[in-house]
Amino acid sequence: MHIDPTIELLLTRRSVKPLTMAAPGPDDGELEIILRAGARVPDHGKLVPWRFILFKGMARGAFGRVLRDRLAELEPTAGEDRLAMEAGRFERAPIVIAVVSRVVESLKAPDWEQRLSAGASCQNILIAATALGYASSWLTEWCAYDEGISDALGLAANERIAGFIYLGSPTIPKDERERPDLSDICMEWSPS
């Protein structure tokens, strides 16, 4: 059986740890393609319930200092190693995209659908980056849920981080992990 390349991509896509990514990341043209894919997701009511914040070049280290300072505020006993890790968090990959979920009042699309749309945006970004040959990873970690970091990012009251997407070039071969057996997670409904 011939498998379509798109299906092959979906069946083999794998997250890659940011620490194993290297330069180069996507160039501006590739990044535009990736972001356009991220914006082409189900969006009931045309609400655009997501937006993107890009961290490239020196901005990654500058935001790392924001993360380090916030962690020092939250955990005054944090050691230098932990603070240095936070300072370098966004430098683990050449490009980091914060996907921001923004829920708006709507009769057509409940909050849950809008949040799912932001998640679909994250997934499309991963798939597009993989299709272009880049390593990618969708993480949240503590900084996605911290009010101080949300303030530093300028998030509104109706916004929160859906994920930080790390993009770069792979440095090691993709490994595989065990996936659930479909018989364990799939059932066919029938009337009683």
N, CA, C and O atoms as a DFTB+ gen file, in Angstrom:
768 C
 N C O
     1  1       0.838      -1.184       0.000
     2  2       0.000       0.000       0.000
     3  2       0.880       1.242       0.000
     4  3       1.809       1.354       0.800
     5  1       0.584       2.174      -0.899
     6  2       1.312       3.447      -0.959
     7  2       0.722       4.400       0.084
     8  3      -0.490       4.609       0.133
     9  1       1.589       4.970       0.910
    10  2       1.130       5.930       1.911
    11  2       1.469       7.338       1.428
    12  3       2.612       7.625       1.075
    13  1       0.474       8.200       1.417
    14  2       0.642       9.594       1.040
    15  2       1.699      10.239       1.949
    16  3       1.737       9.940       3.142
    17  1       2.557      11.115       1.410
    18  2       3.595      11.756       2.230
    19  2       3.044      12.531       3.435
    20  3       3.691      12.594       4.480
    21  1       1.864      13.114       3.292
    22  2       1.270      13.837       4.427
    23  2       0.923      12.866       5.550
    24  3       1.175      13.156       6.720
    25  1       0.351      11.726       5.205
    26  2       0.021      10.715       6.214
    27  2       1.307      10.174       6.837
    28  3       1.372       9.977       8.051
    29  1       2.313       9.938       6.029
    30  2       3.611       9.462       6.545
    31  2       4.169      10.457       7.556
    32  3       4.671      10.059       8.607
    33  1       4.086      11.740       7.246
    34  2       4.560      12.788       8.161
    35  2       3.794      12.732       9.483
    36  3       4.396      12.787      10.555
    37  1       2.467      12.622       9.405
    38  2       1.652      12.569      10.620
    39  2       1.970      11.330      11.464
    40  3       1.941      11.385      12.694
    41  1       2.272      10.222      10.798
    42  2       2.537       8.972      11.520
    43  2       3.950       8.894      12.083
    44  3       4.230       8.046      12.930
    45  1       4.841       9.763      11.627
    46  2       6.229       9.707      12.089
    47  2       6.681      10.959      12.831
    48  3       7.797      10.991      13.350
    49  1       5.834      11.998      12.894
    50  2       6.216      13.225      13.599
    51  2       6.590      12.906      15.034
    52  3       5.930      12.099      15.689
    53  1       7.632      13.529      15.517
    54  2       8.102      13.264      16.873
    55  2       8.662      14.546      17.455
    56  3       9.421      15.250      16.789
    57  1       8.295      14.857      18.693
    58  2       8.887      16.005      19.368
    59  2      10.365      15.722      19.639
    60  3      10.770      14.581      19.863
    61  1      11.148      16.784      19.611
    62  2      12.586      16.688      19.832
    63  2      12.929      17.591      21.010
    64  3      12.452      18.724      21.079
    65  1      13.744      17.106      21.929
    66  2      14.110      17.917      23.095
    67  2      14.867      19.171      22.646
    68  3      15.807      19.080      21.857
    69  1      14.458      20.335      23.148
    70  2      15.135      21.571      22.739
    71  2      16.646      21.540      22.955
    72  3      17.389      22.130      22.171
    73  1      17.112      20.864      24.001
    74  2      18.554      20.820      24.260
    75  2      19.322      20.123      23.149
    76  3      20.541      20.269      23.058
    77  1      18.631      19.366      22.304
    78  2      19.310      18.680      21.203
    79  2      19.153      19.431      19.887
    80  3      19.561      18.925      18.842
    81  1      18.570      20.628      19.916
    82  2      18.404      21.422      18.702
    83  2      19.611      22.334      18.514
    84  3      20.304      22.685      19.469
    85  1      19.841      22.703      17.277
    86  2      20.938      23.616      16.960
    87  2      20.487      24.560      15.852
    88  3      19.415      24.398      15.268
    89  1      21.323      25.540      15.581
    90  2      21.093      26.419      14.435
    91  2      21.465      25.636      13.180
    92  3      22.295      24.729      13.249
    93  1      20.877      25.962      12.051
    94  2      19.941      27.061      11.890
    95  2      18.521      26.646      12.206
    96  3      18.157      25.471      12.156
    97  1      17.736      27.653      12.533
    98  2      16.304      27.466      12.629
    99  2      15.704      27.912      11.305
   100  3      16.430      28.264      10.375
   101  1      14.397      27.898      11.223
   102  2      13.751      28.353       9.998
   103  2      14.133      29.796       9.667
   104  3      14.226      30.642      10.556
   105  1      14.351      30.066       8.381
   106  2      14.602      31.456       7.974
   107  2      13.262      32.193       7.943
   108  3      12.215      31.594       8.188
   109  1      13.295      33.469       7.645
   110  2      12.060      34.277       7.705
   111  2      10.972      33.744       6.774
   112  3       9.796      33.740       7.141
   113  1      11.344      33.298       5.588
   114  2      10.352      32.758       4.655
   115  2       9.736      31.466       5.171
   116  3       8.525      31.268       5.078
   117  1      10.579      30.583       5.719
   118  2      10.074      29.330       6.281
   119  2       9.219      29.597       7.513
   120  3       8.193      28.951       7.725
   121  1       9.659      30.557       8.320
   122  2       8.897      30.895       9.524
   123  2       7.518      31.436       9.145
   124  3       6.532      31.144       9.820
   125  1       7.447      32.210       8.088
   126  2       6.146      32.699       7.636
   127  2       5.237      31.539       7.234
   128  3       4.050      31.535       7.560
   129  1       5.788      30.567       6.534
   130  2       5.004      29.381       6.157
   131  2       4.512      28.648       7.400
   132  3       3.351      28.248       7.471
   133  1       5.389      28.476       8.367
   134  2       5.039      27.775       9.610
   135  2       3.919      28.518      10.339
   136  3       2.967      27.901      10.818
   137  1       4.038      29.839      10.421
   138  2       3.018      30.633      11.116
   139  2       1.700      30.667      10.340
   140  3       0.625      30.668      10.939
   141  1       1.782      30.695       9.023
   142  2       0.552      30.633       8.224
   143  2      -0.163      29.309       8.461
   144  3      -1.391      29.269       8.532
   145  1       0.602      28.223       8.585
   146  2      -0.007      26.923       8.902
   147  2      -0.635      26.969      10.298
   148  3      -1.701      26.397      10.525
   149  1       0.037      27.657      11.232
   150  2      -0.503      27.788      12.579
   151  2      -1.789      28.586      12.633
   152  3      -2.594      28.420      13.549
   153  1      -1.982      29.450      11.654
   154  2      -3.192      30.271      11.609
   155  2      -4.301      29.628      10.773
   156  3      -5.393      30.185      10.653
   157  1      -4.025      28.468      10.202
   158  2      -5.018      27.813       9.342
   159  2      -5.577      26.595      10.076
   160  3      -5.323      25.447       9.710
   161  1      -6.330      26.882      11.100
   162  2      -6.928      25.833      11.933
   163  2      -8.416      26.122      12.098
   164  3      -8.860      27.236      11.820
   165  1      -9.192      25.135      12.546
   166  2     -10.608      25.412      12.803
   167  2     -10.760      26.604      13.751
   168  3     -10.097      26.684      14.785
   169  1     -11.634      27.509      13.378
   170  2     -11.833      28.750      14.132
   171  2     -13.308      29.130      13.989
   172  3     -13.663      29.971      13.163
   173  1     -14.149      28.511      14.791
   174  2     -15.593      28.746      14.700
   175  2     -15.903      30.200      15.015
   176  3     -15.505      30.718      16.059
   177  1     -16.612      30.848      14.113
   178  2     -16.975      32.246      14.308
   179  2     -15.913      33.223      13.842
   180  3     -16.082      34.431      14.009
   181  1     -14.824      32.738      13.262
   182  2     -13.735      33.603      12.790
   183  2     -13.256      34.538      13.893
   184  3     -13.106      35.741      13.677
   185  1     -13.019      33.981      15.068
   186  2     -12.630      34.776      16.237
   187  2     -11.123      34.989      16.349
   188  3     -10.673      35.873      17.078
   189  1     -10.349      34.188      15.636
   190  2      -8.884      34.204      15.732
   191  2      -8.483      34.150      17.214
   192  3      -7.916      35.106      17.741
   193  1      -8.780      33.031      17.876
   194  2      -8.545      32.945      19.318
   195  2      -7.113      32.555      19.695
   196  3      -6.902      31.806      20.648
   197  1      -6.136      33.061      18.950
   198  2      -4.728      32.808      19.212
   199  2      -3.918      33.902      18.528
   200  3      -4.379      34.569      17.601
   201  1      -2.707      34.056      19.018
   202  2      -1.741      34.948      18.387
   203  2      -0.353      34.423      18.733
   204  3      -0.211      33.531      19.569
   205  1       0.665      34.975      18.090
   206  2       2.016      34.450      18.238
   207  2       2.982      35.531      18.718
   208  3       2.913      36.680      18.283
   209  1       3.875      35.149      19.612
   210  2       4.973      36.016      20.038
   211  2       6.253      35.270      19.673
   212  3       6.447      34.129      20.095
   213  1       7.128      35.906      18.891
   214  2       8.353      35.267      18.405
   215  2       9.561      35.700      19.221
   216  3       9.708      36.869      19.578
   217  1      10.419      34.731      19.507
   218  2      11.683      34.984      20.192
   219  2      12.792      34.497      19.268
   220  3      12.955      33.296      19.049
   221  1      13.556      35.454      18.728
   222  2      14.637      35.142      17.801
   223  2      15.879      35.912      18.241
   224  3      15.778      36.934      18.920
   225  1      17.026      35.422      17.857
   226  2      18.269      36.148      18.105
   227  2      18.459      36.524      19.564
   228  3      18.266      35.703      20.461
   229  1      18.838      37.772      19.792
   230  2      19.145      38.240      21.144
   231  2      17.917      38.327      22.046
   232  3      18.048      38.356      23.269
   233  1      16.734      38.369      21.455
   234  2      15.507      38.428      22.260
   235  2      15.377      37.195      23.148
   236  3      14.795      37.271      24.231
   237  1      15.914      36.055      22.700
   238  2      15.820      34.823      23.503
   239  2      16.573      34.981      24.825
   240  3      16.061      34.612      25.882
   241  1      17.776      35.526      24.763
   242  2      18.558      35.738      25.986
   243  2      17.963      36.829      26.859
   244  3      17.970      36.722      28.085
   245  1      17.449      37.878      26.231
   246  2      16.832      38.963      26.996
   247  2      15.616      38.448      27.749
   248  3      15.409      38.808      28.908
   249  1      14.804      37.608      27.104
   250  2      13.654      37.058      27.815
   251  2      14.104      36.038      28.856
   252  3      13.449      35.869      29.885
   253  1      15.204      35.368      28.598
   254  2      15.770      34.462      29.602
   255  2      16.097      35.195      30.891
   256  3      15.912      34.650      31.979
   257  1      16.578      36.417      30.782
   258  2      16.860      37.205      31.990
   259  2      15.568      37.534      32.738
   260  3      15.556      37.589      33.968
   261  1      14.481      37.753      31.991
   262  2      13.168      37.975      32.619
   263  2      12.759      36.703      33.386
   264  3      12.281      36.778      34.518
   265  1      12.954      35.549      32.757
   266  2      12.613      34.278      33.411
   267  2      13.458      34.061      34.664
   268  3      12.943      33.670      35.712
   269  1      14.753      34.318      34.545
   270  2      15.656      34.151      35.696
   271  2      15.242      35.062      36.846
   272  3      15.158      34.621      37.992
   273  1      14.984      36.325      36.543
   274  2      14.622      37.284      37.592
   275  2      13.293      36.903      38.247
   276  3      13.136      37.035      39.461
   277  1      12.350      36.436      37.452
   278  2      11.052      36.031      38.011
   279  2      11.208      34.802      38.886
   280  3      10.597      34.723      39.951
   281  1      12.013      33.845      38.457
   282  2      12.230      32.663      39.287
   283  2      12.905      33.053      40.603
   284  3      12.545      32.530      41.658
   285  1      13.877      33.961      40.553
   286  2      14.554      34.414      41.776
   287  2      13.552      35.060      42.732
   288  3      13.674      34.928      43.950
   289  1      12.563      35.758      42.175
   290  2      11.514      36.379      42.989
   291  2      10.614      35.309      43.614
   292  3      10.245      35.407      44.785
   293  1      10.268      34.298      42.832
   294  2       9.377      33.237      43.314
   295  2      10.072      32.271      44.264
   296  3       9.471      31.788      45.223
   297  1      11.341      31.995      43.987
   298  2      12.121      31.028      44.773
   299  2      13.436      31.666      45.202
   300  3      14.466      31.446      44.566
   301  1      13.410      32.457      46.281
   302  2      14.619      33.166      46.706
   303  2      15.809      32.250      47.013
   304  3      16.952      32.706      47.012
   305  1      15.555      30.974      47.274
   306  2      16.653      30.059      47.583
   307  2      17.138      29.290      46.354
   308  3      17.971      28.391      46.477
   309  1      16.631      29.630      45.183
   310  2      17.061      28.940      43.955
   311  2      18.562      29.119      43.768
   312  3      19.088      30.224      43.902
   313  1      19.235      28.036      43.461
   314  2      20.678      28.074      43.274
   315  2      21.071      28.675      41.932
   316  3      20.239      28.868      41.046
   317  1      22.360      28.965      41.808
   318  2      22.875      29.571      40.576
   319  2      22.640      28.684      39.358
   320  3      22.373      29.191      38.269
   321  1      22.735      27.361      39.530
   322  2      22.502      26.450      38.399
   323  2      21.084      26.590      37.879
   324  3      20.860      26.655      36.670
   325  1      20.131      26.635      38.792
   326  2      18.718      26.756      38.381
   327  2      18.464      28.107      37.732
   328  3      17.749      28.192      36.734
   329  1      19.042      29.159      38.290
   330  2      18.866      30.495      37.709
   331  2      19.509      30.571      36.321
   332  3      18.957      31.189      35.410
   333  1      20.663      29.949      36.167
   334  2      21.334      29.939      34.860
   335  2      20.513      29.141      33.843
   336  3      20.454      29.498      32.667
   337  1      19.880      28.060      34.305
   338  2      19.034      27.271      33.407
   339  2      17.890      28.133      32.874
   340  3      17.580      28.100      31.683
   341  1      17.263      28.909      33.772
   342  2      16.169      29.773      33.332
   343  2      16.669      30.852      32.379
   344  3      16.004      31.172      31.394
   345  1      17.834      31.409      32.669
   346  2      18.396      32.450      31.795
   347  2      18.638      31.903      30.390
   348  3      18.537      32.644      29.413
   349  1      18.954      30.621      30.283
   350  2      19.229      30.023      28.988
   351  2      18.066      29.258      28.386
   352  3      18.210      28.655      27.322
   353  1      16.918      29.272      29.045
   354  2      15.772      28.457      28.602
   355  2      15.420      28.675      27.130
   356  3      15.260      27.704      26.391
   357  1      15.300      29.904      26.701
   358  2      14.875      30.164      25.320
   359  2      16.041      30.109      24.339
   360  3      15.838      30.230      23.131
   361  1      17.256      29.930      24.844
   362  2      18.409      29.790      23.962
   363  2      18.675      28.327      23.615
   364  3      19.658      28.016      22.943
   365  1      17.806      27.436      24.071
   366  2      17.963      26.014      23.749
   367  2      17.659      25.746      22.285
   368  3      18.051      24.704      21.760
   369  1      16.979      26.648      21.623
   370  2      16.622      26.482      20.207
   371  2      16.756      27.831      19.517
   372  3      16.635      28.868      20.170
   373  1      17.001      27.838      18.217
   374  2      17.167      29.110      17.508
   375  2      15.924      29.997      17.490
   376  3      16.034      31.222      17.444
   377  1      14.745      29.382      17.527
   378  2      13.497      30.159      17.505
   379  2      12.521      29.555      18.505
   380  3      12.377      28.335      18.593
   381  1      11.857      30.419      19.253
   382  2      10.783      29.996      20.149
   383  2       9.553      30.827      19.796
   384  3       9.620      32.048      19.658
   385  1       8.439      30.132      19.657
   386  2       7.170      30.810      19.371
   387  2       6.252      30.592      20.568
   388  3       5.951      29.452      20.922
   389  1       5.809      31.671      21.186
   390  2       4.775      31.564      22.215
   391  2       3.439      31.631      21.497
   392  3       3.126      32.627      20.843
   393  1       2.651      30.569      21.620
   394  2       1.302      30.574      21.063
   395  2       0.379      31.002      22.196
   396  3       0.277      30.329      23.222
   397  1      -0.285      32.122      21.997
   398  2      -1.143      32.705      23.019
   399  2      -2.595      32.380      22.683
   400  3      -3.082      32.692      21.596
   401  1      -3.269      31.754      23.631
   402  2      -4.698      31.487      23.504
   403  2      -5.428      32.713      24.015
   404  3      -5.163      33.184      25.121
   405  1      -6.352      33.233      23.207
   406  2      -7.119      34.396      23.657
   407  2      -8.604      34.106      23.447
   408  3      -9.090      34.017      22.320
   409  1      -9.288      33.965      24.545
   410  2     -10.706      33.630      24.522
   411  2     -11.511      34.923      24.499
   412  3     -11.304      35.823      25.314
   413  1     -12.431      34.988      23.547
   414  2     -13.298      36.160      23.449
   415  2     -14.741      35.733      23.669
   416  3     -15.102      34.579      23.435
   417  1     -15.547      36.659      24.114
   418  2     -16.974      36.399      24.334
   419  2     -17.616      36.036      23.004
   420  3     -17.480      36.762      22.019
   421  1     -18.315      34.906      22.985
   422  2     -18.944      34.477      21.738
   423  2     -20.081      33.518      22.020
   424  3     -19.946      32.610      22.840
   425  1     -21.202      33.718      21.343
   426  2     -22.305      32.774      21.434
   427  2     -22.056      31.568      20.535
   428  3     -22.545      30.473      20.811
   429  1     -21.289      31.771      19.449
   430  2     -21.025      30.701      18.486
   431  2     -19.979      29.709      18.967
   432  3     -20.117      28.506      18.742
   433  1     -18.940      30.194      19.622
   434  2     -17.807      29.345      19.993
   435  2     -17.516      29.466      21.482
   436  3     -16.959      30.470      21.925
   437  1     -17.888      28.450      22.258
   438  2     -17.598      28.476      23.688
   439  2     -16.088      28.516      23.960
   440  3     -15.276      28.225      23.081
   441  1     -15.737      28.880      25.186
   442  2     -14.329      28.959      25.599
   443  2     -13.553      27.713      25.186
   444  3     -12.458      27.805      24.632
   445  1     -14.136      26.545      25.464
   446  2     -13.441      25.277      25.208
   447  2     -13.045      25.158      23.740
   448  3     -11.926      24.741      23.441
   449  1     -13.933      25.514      22.821
   450  2     -13.619      25.435      21.397
   451  2     -12.496      26.401      21.030
   452  3     -11.646      26.083      20.200
   453  1     -12.495      27.567      21.642
   454  2     -11.451      28.542      21.350
   455  2     -10.091      28.047      21.853
   456  3      -9.075      28.221      21.180
   457  1     -10.080      27.438      23.024
   458  2      -8.818      26.883      23.553
   459  2      -8.324      25.723      22.679
   460  3      -7.127      25.594      22.424
   461  1      -9.256      24.888      22.229
   462  2      -8.879      23.794      21.338
   463  2      -8.301      24.333      20.028
   464  3      -7.379      23.741      19.467
   465  1      -8.832      25.437      19.547
   466  2      -8.310      26.048      18.332
   467  2      -6.853      26.474      18.530
   468  3      -6.031      26.302      17.630
   469  1      -6.531      27.023      19.690
   470  2      -5.139      27.403      19.985
   471  2      -4.254      26.155      20.031
   472  3      -3.115      26.183      19.564
   473  1      -4.774      25.067      20.590
   474  2      -4.020      23.817      20.599
   475  2      -3.799      23.296      19.191
   476  3      -2.722      22.793      18.874
   477  1      -4.817      23.415      18.343
   478  2      -4.675      23.004      16.949
   479  2      -3.613      23.862      16.251
   480  3      -2.869      23.369      15.404
   481  1      -3.550      25.128      16.607
   482  2      -2.532      26.010      16.053
   483  2      -1.136      25.519      16.426
   484  3      -0.241      25.477      15.583
   485  1      -0.957      25.148      17.689
   486  2       0.338      24.598      18.127
   487  2       0.694      23.359      17.312
   488  3       1.825      23.222      16.846
   489  1      -0.265      22.464      17.142
   490  2      -0.003      21.228      16.406
   491  2       0.334      21.510      14.943
   492  3       1.244      20.889      14.392
   493  1      -0.379      22.429      14.310
   494  2      -0.057      22.757      12.920
   495  2       1.343      23.340      12.788
   496  3       2.034      23.077      11.803
   497  1       1.763      24.122      13.763
   498  2       3.120      24.679      13.751
   499  2       4.138      23.544      13.809
   500  3       5.118      23.550      13.064
   501  1       3.910      22.571      14.691
   502  2       4.818      21.425      14.789
   503  2       4.888      20.658      13.474
   504  3       5.972      20.301      13.012
   505  1       3.741      20.410      12.883
   506  2       3.688      19.632      11.645
   507  2       4.371      20.385      10.507
   508  3       5.136      19.793       9.744
   509  1       4.102      21.679      10.387
   510  2       4.721      22.470       9.320
   511  2       6.241      22.512       9.489
   512  3       6.978      22.367       8.514
   513  1       6.708      22.709      10.716
   514  2       8.156      22.742      10.958
   515  2       8.783      21.395      10.609
   516  3       9.849      21.347       9.996
   517  1       8.132      20.310      10.994
   518  2       8.643      18.974      10.685
   519  2       8.681      18.755       9.178
   520  3       9.643      18.194       8.654
   521  1       7.638      19.195       8.480
   522  2       7.589      19.037       7.021
   523  2       8.730      19.790       6.341
   524  3       9.199      19.383       5.278
   525  1       9.172      20.882       6.950
   526  2      10.280      21.657       6.391
   527  2      11.641      21.137       6.845
   528  3      12.675      21.708       6.498
   529  1      11.641      20.046       7.627
   530  2      12.900      19.421       8.035
   531  2      13.460      19.887       9.356
   532  3      14.606      19.574       9.677
   533  1      12.686      20.628      10.135
   534  2      13.174      21.138      11.413
   535  2      12.713      20.270      12.574
   536  3      11.701      19.573      12.493
   537  1      13.475      20.330      13.647
   538  2      13.088      19.709      14.907
   539  2      12.147      20.677      15.616
   540  3      12.286      21.894      15.494
   541  1      11.198      20.131      16.351
   542  2      10.246      20.995      17.054
   543  2       9.795      20.336      18.348
   544  3       9.825      19.114      18.498
   545  1       9.376      21.187      19.274
   546  2       8.867      20.701      20.551
   547  2       7.880      21.716      21.108
   548  3       8.115      22.923      21.050
   549  1       6.768      21.212      21.649
   550  2       5.726      22.051      22.250
   551  2       5.804      21.832      23.746
   552  3       5.505      20.743      24.235
   553  1       6.205      22.866      24.476
   554  2       6.334      22.788      25.933
   555  2       5.551      23.931      26.576
   556  3       5.274      24.952      25.947
   557  1       5.207      23.730      27.834
   558  2       4.656      24.829      28.613
   559  2       5.630      25.141      29.749
   560  3       6.241      26.210      29.752
   561  1       5.784      24.256      30.689
   562  2       6.631      24.443      31.861
   563  2       6.090      25.590      32.716
   564  3       5.104      26.227      32.346
   565  1       6.720      25.852      33.837
   566  2       6.189      26.782      34.834
   567  2       5.894      28.164      34.268
   568  3       4.923      28.811      34.662
   569  1       6.732      28.610      33.344
   570  2       6.607      29.984      32.852
   571  2       5.336      30.224      32.043
   572  3       4.932      31.373      31.863
   573  1       4.707      29.175      31.560
   574  2       3.454      29.347      30.814
   575  2       2.285      29.653      31.744
   576  3       1.248      30.140      31.294
   577  1       2.441      29.375      33.023
   578  2       1.339      29.503      33.969
   579  2       1.555      30.606      35.011
   580  3       0.722      30.805      35.895
   581  1       2.670      31.311      34.901
   582  2       3.008      32.308      35.914
   583  2       2.478      33.690      35.538
   584  3       2.678      34.156      34.416
   585  1       1.805      34.335      36.478
   586  2       1.229      35.668      36.240
   587  2       2.283      36.708      35.910
   588  3       2.072      37.558      35.045
   589  1       3.413      36.646      36.592
   590  2       4.483      37.618      36.325
   591  2       5.016      37.496      34.914
   592  3       5.306      38.504      34.269
   593  1       5.148      36.279      34.429
   594  2       5.610      36.073      33.050
   595  2       4.535      36.519      32.070
   596  3       4.840      37.118      31.039
   597  1       3.276      36.228      32.389
   598  2       2.184      36.711      31.536
   599  2       2.217      38.233      31.429
   600  3       2.016      38.792      30.351
   601  1       2.473      38.899      32.559
   602  2       2.580      40.361      32.543
   603  2       3.762      40.814      31.692
   604  3       3.648      41.769      30.924
   605  1       4.893      40.131      31.828
   606  2       6.084      40.495      31.054
   607  2       5.843      40.326      29.552
   608  3       6.434      41.038      28.740
   609  1       4.984      39.393      29.193
   610  2       4.642      39.173      27.780
   611  2       3.530      40.106      27.302
   612  3       3.216      40.141      26.112
   613  1       2.941      40.854      28.218
   614  2       1.870      41.780      27.850
   615  2       0.552      41.086      27.556
   616  3      -0.249      41.584      26.766
   617  1       0.318      39.928      28.191
   618  2      -0.929      39.213      27.950
   619  2      -2.093      39.928      28.613
   620  3      -1.971      40.453      29.720
   621  1      -3.212      39.939      27.926
   622  2      -4.438      40.530      28.459
   623  2      -5.095      39.532      29.413
   624  3      -4.678      38.377      29.502
   625  1      -6.115      39.986      30.115
   626  2      -6.805      39.140      31.089
   627  2      -7.421      37.898      30.444
   628  3      -7.566      36.866      31.100
   629  1      -7.783      37.991      29.170
   630  2      -8.420      36.863      28.482
   631  2      -7.406      35.983      27.736
   632  3      -7.793      35.130      26.938
   633  1      -6.120      36.192      27.997
   634  2      -5.076      35.448      27.290
   635  2      -4.245      34.600      28.237
   636  3      -4.062      34.929      29.409
   637  1      -3.748      33.495      27.690
   638  2      -2.799      32.640      28.412
   639  2      -1.953      31.898      27.400
   640  3      -2.322      31.790      26.230
   641  1      -0.835      31.394      27.842
   642  2       0.071      30.667      26.950
   643  2      -0.485      29.273      26.692
   644  3      -0.733      28.510      27.626
   645  1      -0.678      28.948      25.417
   646  2      -1.063      27.585      25.037
   647  2       0.184      26.719      24.934
   648  3       0.125      25.510      25.160
   649  1       1.294      27.322      24.599
   650  2       2.537      26.574      24.516
   651  2       3.670      27.422      23.984
   652  3       3.468      28.411      23.279
   653  1       4.874      26.999      24.346
   654  2       6.079      27.554      23.758
   655  2       6.570      26.505      22.768
   656  3       6.842      25.368      23.153
   657  1       6.685      26.877      21.501
   658  2       7.122      25.959      20.465
   659  2       8.586      26.276      20.147
   660  3       8.913      27.383      19.719
   661  1       9.450      25.301      20.359
   662  2      10.879      25.433      20.091
   663  2      11.163      24.866      18.704
   664  3      10.711      23.770      18.373
   665  1      11.912      25.615      17.894
   666  2      12.235      25.197      16.530
   667  2      13.737      25.306      16.279
   668  3      14.365      26.302      16.638
   669  1      14.298      24.283      15.666
   670  2      15.708      24.299      15.309
   671  2      16.042      23.137      14.404
   672  3      15.158      22.432      13.919
   673  1      17.325      22.947      14.185
   674  2      17.778      21.819      13.379
   675  2      18.077      20.643      14.297
   676  3      18.612      20.827      15.390
   677  1      17.734      19.435      13.858
   678  2      18.024      18.266      14.689
   679  2      19.532      17.991      14.714
   680  3      20.231      18.203      13.723
   681  1      20.012      17.520      15.854
   682  2      21.434      17.158      15.968
   683  2      21.610      15.661      16.192
   684  3      22.714      15.133      16.061
   685  1      20.523      14.984      16.529
   686  2      20.583      13.534      16.724
   687  2      19.396      12.913      16.005
   688  3      18.389      13.587      15.787
   689  1      19.493      11.643      15.635
   690  2      18.355      11.000      14.964
   691  2      17.137      10.948      15.883
   692  3      17.259      10.831      17.102
   693  1      15.949      11.039      15.261
   694  2      14.712      10.929      16.033
   695  2      14.622       9.522      16.613
   696  3      14.849       8.535      15.913
   697  1      14.297       9.445      17.874
   698  2      14.015       8.138      18.455
   699  2      12.503       7.937      18.402
   700  3      11.770       8.852      18.028
   701  1      12.051       6.797      18.759
   702  2      10.619       6.528      18.775
   703  2      10.249       6.133      20.190
   704  3      11.065       5.581      20.928
   705  1       9.044       6.411      20.553
   706  2       8.543       5.984      21.855
   707  2       7.303       5.149      21.634
   708  3       6.689       5.184      20.567
   709  1       6.950       4.413      22.639
   710  2       5.776       3.552      22.522
   711  2       4.522       4.408      22.383
   712  3       4.360       5.414      23.074
   713  1       3.660       4.002      21.502
   714  2       2.394       4.693      21.286
   715  2       1.266       3.779      21.748
   716  3       1.432       2.560      21.770
   717  1       0.128       4.348      22.116
   718  2      -0.972       3.506      22.589
   719  2      -1.499       2.604      21.478
   720  3      -1.518       2.983      20.307
   721  1      -1.919       1.424      21.862
   722  2      -2.561       0.508      20.935
   723  2      -3.972       1.036      20.684
   724  3      -4.688       1.356      21.633
   725  1      -4.372       1.129      19.436
   726  2      -5.694       1.673      19.122
   727  2      -6.816       0.906      19.802
   728  3      -7.851       1.484      20.132
   729  1      -6.621      -0.377      20.012
   730  2      -7.673      -1.165      20.662
   731  2      -7.889      -0.724      22.115
   732  3      -8.945      -0.982      22.692
   733  1      -6.889      -0.060      22.703
   734  2      -7.016       0.427      24.085
   735  2      -7.697       1.792      24.172
   736  3      -8.203       2.165      25.230
   737  1      -7.713       2.527      23.084
   738  2      -8.218       3.907      23.148
   739  2      -9.366       4.189      22.183
   740  3      -9.836       5.323      22.091
   741  1      -9.816       3.167      21.469
   742  2     -10.842       3.381      20.455
   743  2     -11.969       2.374      20.638
   744  3     -11.733       1.185      20.850
   745  1     -13.177       2.867      20.553
   746  2     -14.330       1.972      20.620
   747  2     -15.364       2.431      19.605
   748  3     -15.406       3.603      19.230
   749  1     -16.158       1.537      19.185
   750  2     -17.233       1.874      18.262
   751  2     -18.524       1.923      19.063
   752  3     -18.890       0.951      19.723
   753  1     -19.212       3.055      19.004
   754  2     -20.455       3.212      19.744
   755  2     -21.565       2.464      19.004
   756  3     -21.607       2.425      17.774
   757  1     -22.442       1.883      19.782
   758  2     -23.629       1.279      19.197
   759  2     -24.776       1.482      20.180
   760  3     -24.552       1.573      21.387
   761  1     -25.985       1.552      19.677
   762  2     -27.130       1.763      20.582
   763  2     -27.320       0.541      21.478
   764  3     -26.980      -0.580      21.102
   765  1     -27.856       0.774      22.645
   766  2     -28.077      -0.317      23.604
   767  2     -29.156      -1.243      23.088
   768  3     -29.493      -2.226      23.748
